Amino acid sequence: MRRLLLPACTGVWLAVAGWGLGQTAAPADGILDETRALTPETHRVLAEELSRFSRDLKCQAWIRATSFSTSGVTLRRQAQATRREWSGTQPAVLMTYDRASNSGAMSFAPDFWERYPSAELVEIMQETRRILAEPRLTLDERLALATRSWMERLRNMESVRLKHSLLLQRREKQFAMVMPALLTGGAAAAALLGFLSRRRSERAGRRFLFPEVQVGMRFGAAYGGGVSAEIKTNAGAQ
């Protein structure tokens, strides 16, 4: 009995540890529903929407619903481990739901934290947990609603990011077109200022002196009178 019991216990421990580390094959259609809560129709529609979302945002997107959680490991850490196991360093997002604790968690790849504001990603995570814990909806409805909620939010965020990126590109292009003209105008203005400065310096260095005029005495006073210049207005006048 002891020889048979040891391998069995070891096998169970490895299975639980493997689940906790996220060592599970990624679902081909983006959905791993171990709870079997999704109806076939909901599963099909969500798989198509996840596929379109992945193409539009150039990333991988998955849903995982489980019936139990590993003791001592938070659901968020389980989601992170699963997302890393499935995507590695590639852009990806994973929503995980645990039926035993009726809670959910999301994991975004580092690329998402670089693309979008952290505050908005945190809001998505909080809103997803709220929807997944809503008692007035069936689990099928909660999984579908939560998935569509974060997909729509991320689409809007990507649209805003692309608009900002295009606006920056246009501004950079306009700046690149205007810059040569500004440089040319600046060079011309600098040359003109230099020319005017040299002219002003030359004028400041000039001295204008009145000519020395020999004037005779008049009434005993020096320079009292006399003719200092002659101006001929015409041939017959002086």
VOPAGU-2260 file (C-alpha; in pm, 1 decimal, decimal comma):
REM VOPAGU-2260
SITE   aa  ch    i         X         Y         Z
SITE  MET   A    0       0,0       0,0       0,0
SITE  ARG   A    1     278,2     242,2      82,8
SITE  ARG   A    2     449,5     176,0    -251,5
SITE  LEU   A    3     129,4     259,6    -440,7
SITE  LEU   A    4      38,5     562,3    -230,3
SITE  LEU   A    5     362,1     755,0    -280,0
SITE  PRO   A    6     347,1     780,5    -662,5
SITE  ALA   A    7     -21,1     876,6    -649,3
SITE  CYS   A    8      39,3    1161,7    -404,0
SITE  THR   A    9     338,3    1275,9    -605,1
SITE  GLY   A   10     131,0    1283,0    -923,4
SITE  VAL   A   11    -141,8    1493,7    -761,9
SITE  TRP   A   12     116,3    1739,3    -621,4
SITE  LEU   A   13     281,0    1780,9    -962,2
SITE  ALA   A   14     -52,6    1838,7   -1131,7
SITE  VAL   A   15    -147,6    2109,8    -881,9
SITE  ALA   A   16     196,3    2270,6    -899,2
SITE  GLY   A   17     188,6    2263,7   -1277,1
SITE  TRP   A   18    -149,0    2441,1   -1281,4
SITE  GLY   A   19     -24,1    2703,7   -1038,7
SITE  LEU   A   20     274,8    2777,2   -1260,2
SITE  GLY   A   21      54,7    2816,4   -1564,2
SITE  GLN   A   22     202,6    2518,1   -1749,1
SITE  THR   A   23     -98,1    2459,1   -1972,9
SITE  ALA   A   24    -117,2    2467,9   -2350,8
SITE  ALA   A   25    -260,7    2787,9   -2492,7
SITE  PRO   A   26    -610,8    2739,7   -2643,2
SITE  ALA   A   27    -617,9    2757,7   -3020,8
SITE  ASP   A   28    -936,1    2969,5   -3029,0
SITE  GLY   A   29    -836,3    3188,8   -2733,8
SITE  ILE   A   30   -1076,5    3032,6   -2478,7
SITE  LEU   A   31    -999,0    2771,0   -2212,5
SITE  ASP   A   32   -1328,3    2708,9   -2028,5
SITE  GLU   A   33   -1261,1    2443,6   -1764,9
SITE  THR   A   34   -1587,2    2537,1   -1589,0
SITE  ARG   A   35   -1794,4    2461,1   -1899,7
SITE  ALA   A   36   -2001,1    2768,3   -1816,6
SITE  LEU   A   37   -2001,4    2906,0   -2171,2
SITE  THR   A   38   -2267,7    2780,5   -2406,0
SITE  PRO   A   39   -2143,4    2655,1   -2745,0
SITE  GLU   A   40   -2285,9    2964,6   -2914,0
SITE  THR   A   41   -2128,0    3207,4   -2666,0
SITE  HIS   A   42   -1798,5    3022,1   -2696,6
SITE  ARG   A   43   -1805,4    3047,0   -3076,3
SITE  VAL   A   44   -1896,6    3418,0   -3084,7
SITE  LEU   A   45   -1639,0    3512,9   -2821,4
SITE  ALA   A   46   -1369,4    3317,9   -3004,9
SITE  GLU   A   47   -1442,4    3514,1   -3323,4
SITE  GLU   A   48   -1435,3    3844,9   -3134,7
SITE  LEU   A   49   -1105,6    3755,8   -2966,9
SITE  SER   A   50    -957,9    3668,8   -3305,5
SITE  ARG   A   51   -1058,3    4006,8   -3452,2
SITE  PHE   A   52    -930,8    4186,0   -3143,7
SITE  SER   A   53    -594,1    4010,0   -3170,3
SITE  ARG   A   54    -557,2    4108,9   -3535,8
SITE  ASP   A   55    -658,8    4470,6   -3478,0
SITE  LEU   A   56    -426,7    4530,4   -3182,6
SITE  LYS   A   57    -152,1    4296,2   -3309,4
SITE  CYS   A   58    -144,3    4093,3   -2991,3
SITE  GLN   A   59    -265,5    3767,8   -2839,9
SITE  ALA   A   60    -578,4    3756,4   -2623,8
SITE  TRP   A   61    -716,1    3472,4   -2410,0
SITE  ILE   A   62    -988,9    3383,0   -2161,2
SITE  ARG   A   63    -939,6    3115,4   -1896,7
SITE  ALA   A   64   -1211,5    2998,8   -1657,6
SITE  THR   A   65   -1122,1    2743,4   -1389,7
SITE  SER   A   66   -1310,8    2555,7   -1122,3
SITE  PHE   A   67   -1044,0    2569,0    -849,0
SITE  SER   A   68    -740,2    2771,6    -750,0
SITE  THR   A   69    -402,7    2670,3    -612,4
SITE  SER   A   70    -363,0    2719,9    -239,2
SITE  GLY   A   71    -113,0    2989,0    -144,6
SITE  VAL   A   72    -107,0    3149,0    -491,3
SITE  THR   A   73    -320,5    3452,1    -572,6
SITE  LEU   A   74    -535,0    3448,9    -884,6
SITE  ARG   A   75    -344,5    3745,3   -1021,9
SITE  ARG   A   76     -12,7    3558,8    -992,9
SITE  GLN   A   77    -170,5    3257,3   -1158,9
SITE  ALA   A   78    -288,8    3480,5   -1444,7
SITE  GLN   A   79      60,3    3630,5   -1482,8
SITE  ALA   A   80     222,5    3286,2   -1486,4
SITE  THR   A   81     -23,9    3155,1   -1744,7
SITE  ARG   A   82      12,3    3460,5   -1967,7
SITE  ARG   A   83     393,9    3436,0   -1960,4
SITE  GLU   A   84     377,8    3063,3   -2031,4
SITE  TRP   A   85     151,6    3116,9   -2331,8
SITE  SER   A   86     300,2    3429,5   -2485,4
SITE  GLY   A   87     652,9    3471,1   -2352,1
SITE  THR   A   88     758,2    3829,1   -2424,6
SITE  GLN   A   89     502,4    3886,2   -2701,5
SITE  PRO   A   90     217,5    4140,0   -2658,9
SITE  ALA   A   91     -70,5    3958,3   -2490,3
SITE  VAL   A   92    -362,9    3997,4   -2251,1
SITE  LEU   A   93    -527,9    3725,0   -2041,7
SITE  MET   A   94    -849,0    3731,0   -1839,2
SITE  THR   A   95    -876,1    3459,8   -1574,2
SITE  TYR   A   96   -1182,6    3360,5   -1371,8
SITE  ASP   A   97   -1186,3    3124,5   -1071,3
SITE  ARG   A   98   -1522,9    2968,6    -996,7
SITE  ALA   A   99   -1424,1    2847,7    -649,4
SITE  SER   A  100   -1359,8    3200,1    -522,4
SITE  ASN   A  101   -1590,8    3373,7    -771,4
SITE  SER   A  102   -1315,8    3620,1    -858,7
SITE  GLY   A  103   -1132,1    3732,7   -1166,8
SITE  ALA   A  104    -795,5    3878,3   -1263,2
SITE  MET   A  105    -621,6    4012,1   -1569,1
SITE  SER   A  106    -261,8    4008,2   -1684,2
SITE  PHE   A  107    -114,3    4245,3   -1942,9
SITE  ALA   A  108     219,9    4192,7   -2111,2
SITE  PRO   A  109     482,5    4466,5   -2054,0
SITE  ASP   A  110     409,8    4597,8   -2403,6
SITE  PHE   A  111      62,0    4707,0   -2292,1
SITE  TRP   A  112     201,0    4901,7   -1996,5
SITE  GLU   A  113     430,8    5082,8   -2239,1
SITE  ARG   A  114     155,7    5155,9   -2492,0
SITE  TYR   A  115    -118,1    5282,7   -2262,3
SITE  PRO   A  116    -153,8    5484,7   -1940,2
SITE  SER   A  117    -116,6    5265,7   -1631,2
SITE  ALA   A  118    -418,1    5426,0   -1462,9
SITE  GLU   A  119    -649,5    5318,7   -1746,0
SITE  LEU   A  120    -518,6    4961,1   -1742,8
SITE  VAL   A  121    -580,3    4943,8   -1367,3
SITE  GLU   A  122    -935,3    5069,7   -1424,5
SITE  ILE   A  123    -991,4    4790,1   -1677,4
SITE  MET   A  124    -869,3    4531,6   -1426,8
SITE  GLN   A  125   -1102,1    4667,0   -1155,7
SITE  GLU   A  126   -1402,6    4684,0   -1387,8
SITE  THR   A  127   -1340,2    4327,9   -1507,2
SITE  ARG   A  128   -1332,5    4195,0   -1150,0
SITE  ARG   A  129   -1655,4    4380,1   -1072,7
SITE  ILE   A  130   -1837,5    4231,0   -1370,9
SITE  LEU   A  131   -1712,5    3877,7   -1303,9
SITE  ALA   A  132   -1837,8    3897,9    -943,1
SITE  GLU   A  133   -2184,5    4031,7   -1037,7
SITE  PRO   A  134   -2434,2    3790,4    -873,1
SITE  ARG   A  135   -2733,9    3896,0   -1084,2
SITE  LEU   A  136   -2582,6    3752,3   -1403,0
SITE  THR   A  137   -2511,4    3395,7   -1503,3
SITE  LEU   A  138   -2148,2    3292,5   -1539,1
SITE  ASP   A  139   -2194,2    3268,7   -1915,6
SITE  GLU   A  140   -2318,5    3629,6   -1922,6
SITE  ARG   A  141   -2046,0    3754,3   -1688,2
SITE  LEU   A  142   -1763,2    3601,7   -1890,4
SITE  ALA   A  143   -1900,9    3741,0   -2216,1
SITE  LEU   A  144   -1974,9    4087,5   -2074,4
SITE  ALA   A  145   -1637,4    4120,1   -1900,0
SITE  THR   A  146   -1448,1    4012,1   -2212,0
SITE  ARG   A  147   -1630,7    4257,2   -2437,5
SITE  SER   A  148   -1582,2    4534,1   -2182,8
SITE  TRP   A  149   -1201,5    4516,2   -2173,6
SITE  MET   A  150   -1178,3    4457,5   -2548,7
SITE  GLU   A  151   -1379,2    4773,4   -2616,7
SITE  ARG   A  152   -1174,5    4979,0   -2369,1
SITE  LEU   A  153    -846,7    4862,3   -2520,4
SITE  ARG   A  154    -970,1    4933,5   -2873,4
SITE  ASN   A  155   -1057,3    5290,5   -2773,9
SITE  MET   A  156    -720,0    5336,9   -2606,3
SITE  GLU   A  157    -541,6    5209,4   -2916,0
SITE  SER   A  158    -744,0    5446,0   -3135,8
SITE  VAL   A  159    -643,4    5742,4   -2919,0
SITE  ARG   A  160    -280,4    5630,6   -2921,9
SITE  LEU   A  161    -274,0    5607,1   -3300,9
SITE  LYS   A  162    -433,9    5952,5   -3339,9
SITE  HIS   A  163    -173,1    6106,0   -3112,3
SITE  SER   A  164     100,8    5924,7   -3300,9
SITE  LEU   A  165     -24,8    6055,7   -3637,0
SITE  LEU   A  166     -54,2    6408,3   -3496,4
SITE  LEU   A  167     305,1    6396,9   -3374,4
SITE  GLN   A  168     421,5    6266,0   -3712,3
SITE  ARG   A  169     242,2    6551,1   -3891,8
SITE  ARG   A  170     393,3    6808,7   -3659,2
SITE  GLU   A  171     738,3    6661,4   -3707,1
SITE  LYS   A  172     689,0    6668,0   -4084,7
SITE  GLN   A  173     572,1    7030,4   -4077,8
SITE  PHE   A  174     865,1    7123,8   -3856,5
SITE  ALA   A  175    1104,7    6949,1   -4095,4
SITE  MET   A  176     960,1    7147,3   -4387,2
SITE  VAL   A  177     966,6    7482,5   -4205,8
SITE  MET   A  178    1306,7    7440,1   -4044,9
SITE  PRO   A  179    1517,1    7501,1   -4362,4
SITE  ALA   A  180    1326,2    7824,1   -4431,6
SITE  LEU   A  181    1376,9    7935,7   -4072,4
SITE  LEU   A  182    1748,0    7861,6   -4091,3
SITE  THR   A  183    1779,4    8049,4   -4422,6
SITE  GLY   A  184    1584,9    8346,4   -4288,9
SITE  GLY   A  185    1792,9    8347,2   -3971,9
SITE  ALA   A  186    2116,7    8345,6   -4169,2
SITE  ALA   A  187    1994,7    8633,7   -4388,6
SITE  ALA   A  188    1886,3    8833,3   -4082,8
SITE  ALA   A  189    2223,1    8772,5   -3915,9
SITE  ALA   A  190    2407,1    8889,0   -4230,9
SITE  LEU   A  191    2192,6    9204,4   -4252,3
SITE  LEU   A  192    2250,1    9284,3   -3886,5
SITE  GLY   A  193    2623,3    9237,2   -3935,6
SITE  PHE   A  194    2624,5    9471,5   -4235,3
SITE  LEU   A  195    2428,7    9738,7   -4049,5
SITE  SER   A  196    2657,4    9704,0   -3749,3
SITE  ARG   A  197    2966,8    9756,1   -3965,7
SITE  ARG   A  198    2810,0   10062,2   -4134,0
SITE  ARG   A  199    2728,5   10209,7   -3796,2
SITE  SER   A  200    3083,1   10148,0   -3672,7
SITE  GLU   A  201    3230,8   10313,4   -3980,1
SITE  ARG   A  202    3007,9   10618,4   -3939,4
SITE  ALA   A  203    3090,1   10645,7   -3571,5
SITE  GLY   A  204    3461,9   10657,7   -3655,4
SITE  ARG   A  205    3435,4   10949,0   -3899,1
SITE  ARG   A  206    3523,9   11307,7   -3793,7
SITE  PHE   A  207    3387,5   11618,4   -3968,9
SITE  LEU   A  208    3592,0   11942,5   -3920,9
SITE  PHE   A  209    3509,3   12295,0   -4035,1
SITE  PRO   A  210    3772,9   12438,6   -4273,2
SITE  GLU   A  211    4019,6   12698,2   -4147,4
SITE  VAL   A  212    3922,8   13041,9   -4288,7
SITE  GLN   A  213    4148,0   13346,5   -4300,7
SITE  VAL   A  214    3940,0   13643,7   -4188,6
SITE  GLY   A  215    4073,4   13999,3   -4141,8
SITE  MET   A  216    4029,1   14238,7   -3854,5
SITE  ARG   A  217    3714,1   14446,9   -3825,9
SITE  PHE   A  218    3658,3   14719,2   -3573,7
SITE  GLY   A  219    3964,6   14592,8   -3391,6
SITE  ALA   A  220    3812,9   14249,8   -3320,5
SITE  ALA   A  221    3950,1   13920,7   -3440,9
SITE  TYR   A  222    3721,9   13745,7   -3682,6
SITE  GLY   A  223    3502,0   14049,3   -3672,2
SITE  GLY   A  224    3416,3   14033,7   -4037,9
SITE  GLY   A  225    3532,9   13968,0   -4385,3
SITE  VAL   A  226    3455,6   13738,1   -4669,3
SITE  SER   A  227    3484,9   13373,0   -4585,0
SITE  ALA   A  228    3344,8   13215,3   -4902,8
SITE  GLU   A  229    3226,7   13292,0   -5247,4
SITE  ILE   A  230    2936,7   13110,5   -5408,4
SITE  LYS   A  231    2864,6   13162,9   -5774,1
SITE  THR   A  232    2500,6   13120,6   -5854,8
SITE  ASN   A  233    2542,8   13195,9   -6221,9
SITE  ALA   A  234    2804,9   13319,4   -6465,1
SITE  GLY   A  235    2728,4   13692,9   -6415,9
SITE  ALA   A  236    2684,5   13710,8   -6041,8
SITE  GLN   A  237    2909,8   13682,2   -5736,9
